[in-house]
Every structure is written in C-alpha cells, then in structure tokens.
C-alpha cells in the first residue's frame, strides 16, 4: 500500500486501462501539454502520445460529439470536462446521442464512453461554476452516474467505468484532487451500482455521496461522542442507485437523514425519500430529513457561501431532530 492523491489515482486508473486497450483515448481541454487542468492526466502524453491524449479547443459540444461518434465506431473515449458546469454546452450530445443510441439503434451500437471532471462548488468560483448536476444526468435513462468521495473508491470505480459498455458520467471535485489515501499496489475494480457503508451505526442512517461525505463523517464522529450511533452510507453510484443497502439500513435504524450538495427540488434525496417511504414506510419511526443547499444559486461572497453550503452543525441538528432530541 502506498499513499496517493485523488488526482494521481485518476491518472493511474486511466493509464492502467489504456495500456490494456488501444481503443481508449483521453480528450479534453489542457489534458495533454498541460498535464490536465488539475494535473489529473500528468505524464500521460509522454506515455501514450498525442493521438491518444488529445488537447481539444474550447468547444465542448464539438469534442463531445466527436467522441460519441468515435465510441459508436469501436473506440472507448474518456472525455474530460474542465468542470461539469461546462458540460452544459455539450449536454445535447450526452443526452440525445450517447444515452439513447443503444436503444434507438435496436442494440446495434453501444456507446462505451466516460465523461469525467469536477462537479459542485469549490469555494469562491461564482454561481455558474458552482453547480451540482448529478440529479440532471441521473434523470436520463441510458446513463450511469458515479460520484466517488475518496481516492480508493475513485480509482476502482473509474476503471470499472472505462470498461463499461454504456456511457458513464464520472463526477469528481476540485477540492478532492489533493486528498491522500493508501492505495493497493495490485489492480482492483469496484462494481458500479453498489453503495458502501463507511460507518456502522444503530440509531439513525445518514446517506450522502461525493465530497460532502467529509461533512457526513465528521457529523457522525462528533455525535458518537454524545452517545448517538450514526450509520453512514456512501452511495458512490447515483445511477444505478443501491436502494437495497439504504432500505436494509433504515430497517435497522428506523430513521433516515440524507445529505446532498444540491438544490432541493427534484434532488437525489427526493428520489431516495420516495423509495424509502414506498418500500420501508412501516419501519420509519420519524419523518425523513434531507439537507441540501438552499434553493438558490451559489453566492460568490465568502461569508454568504459559508451560509449556503451545508455545515456539520446543520447535519447534527437534523440527526437529532430525527431522533426527537432537542439540539
């Protein structure tokens, strides 16, 4: 086991798969000569050359469309968006072509392609650079959506995504690229669609995913000192969503809190809430609580942003509310 950063394991996962399969290539802005906008493709141009590590112009719709066509013709592209905010320029190709070509061709064409890059907020970047689109993409049949919370999960899930024959949205975070973790020397894969229980507990279930998992785990750790046992589930994959792991946990704890860096309307927490009340209503001893960002775009102001982003204290408060404990 050696310690590696999040950005290093992203490069490792792509490189390991590219060494096995010459049909895999990486394309995006600054992925080659600059080693990636966040250095997540460092050294890959030197190893694989400019035909497989391709610097694209600032034209997301164009290079995404080229990649979708390449995937339909036997290649396995990895498309890097400098941020998923910029994927809005290319969303027509993702939603109307990549996600639908297998069905619309009657199974004649697969579209094995990975769209990856940072999601969510990263500090004072303004409203147009601080958006979480997980629920947007997860709403579309034909797409798989992965949002890892740590380097170990990121490497195993990205390798699985690259080998998948369906289009996969792989969402990272600028604020996680420097996170370090011990990573096995041997090759490993993590199956898509399987949540992970990061902490066992018996009093309440806390579900989250992505970088805000740090807030979830901190809240659980703090509450443990107060005698409150929180079971923390990391979804890892948003679509397909591992309902079974959530339901089994709720049947044990009888309470559910969902934490998400997203607007509240039509969020992932909304979907989970519906499925739990549909399939485990009789096990609930309290209303389901959800914690999201406010129903407003992210502010640029640092003090306002601090209020906008869900905090550890808010998570602890809602967990206590679910337990009918006065905060």
Secondary structure, DSSP 8 states (H G I E B T S, - for coil): -EEEEHHHHHHHHHHHHHHH-TTEEEEETTSSTTS-TTSTTTTHHHHH-TTTEEE--S-HHHHHHHHHHHHHTT-EEEEEESSTTGGGGGHHHIIIIITTHHHHTTTS-----EEEEE-S--SSS-GGG----HHHHHTSTTEEEEE-SSHHHHHHHHHHHHH-SSEEEEEE-TTTTT-EEEE-SS-----TT--EEEE--SSEEEEE-GGGHHHHHHHHHHHHTTT--EEEEE--EEETT-HHHHHHHHHHHS-EEEE-SS-STT-HHHHHHHHHHHHSGGG-SS--EEE---SS---SSHHHHHHHS--HHHHHHHHHHHTT---
